[in-house]
């Protein structure tokens, strides 16, 4: 997972379709703590337990649309928190 977050730090998100990311992030309501905790097993299933990029994509495709949306939102919240904890966003 750390390797994935390092890649995300560089603005690369190879697991997600840009249109699906855009649609998932247009919901301005924040994730509840419960929703975030529900996403943890999904993150492990897709990113930690997958052997490679193809396996991760296959695992993502098996998720229900609402699960995939929640996973995408949780993933980007983690990336955002990581960037802020490292000293903020840089342009």
N, C-alpha and C positions, 0 to 999 in steps of 0.2 A: 504494500500500500504506500509505503514511503517513496518508492520509485515513481509511482503514479503521481503522487503529489509534487514531486520534484519536476516532473514533466509538465504538470498543470501550472506550476510557478512560471514556466516559460510561455504560457498561453496555449499550450497544446493539449487538446482533449480528444484523443483518437477514439475513445469509446462511444462517443455520442454524435448523433447527427445534429448539425447546427440548427436546423429547423426545429427539431424536437427540443433542443436546449432553449431556443427562443420561446417556444410555446410554453415550456415548463416554467420558465422564469418570468413570464408576463403576469403570473398570479402574484399580486403584491402582498398578499397576506402571509405573514411569517409562519414558518412551520412551528407547530406546538412541540413542546418537549417530548410528548408521547410519540408524535410522528417521527421525530428524530431518532428516538430509541428504537422504534419499529424498523427504521431503515438500516440499523447496524447489521443485522443478519444478512440483509440484501447486499450491503457493501462487501461483507466477507464472502458471500456466495459468488458475487460477480468478480471482484478484484483480487481477493486473497486466494480463493480456492481454484481459480481458473489457471490453467497451465500456460496459456499464451493469449494474444490479442483475439484470435479467432474464437477461442473458448469463452472469453469474456463477452464477446459480441453475441455468441449463441446463448449464453446465460441471460444477457439483457433482453434478448428477443423472447425468452420464455416468460418474462415477467408480465403481469397484468399492466395495462396502461397506467393505472393509478399508482402502482408500485414503482414503475419506471419513472414516472414524474417525481415521486417522492425521493427516489434514489438520486435523480439528477439534482434536485433542489438541495438535498443533504450534501452531496458531493461538492457543489459550488459553495455552499456555506462553509464547509471545511476548508476549501481552497481560500476563500475570502478571509477566514479567521487566521489561517496560516500566514497569509500575506501581511495582514495587520500586525500579527505578533512579531514578524520579522522587521518591523519598522515602517509599516505603511506601504501604500501603493506608490509606485514610481512611474512617471510618464516619460 
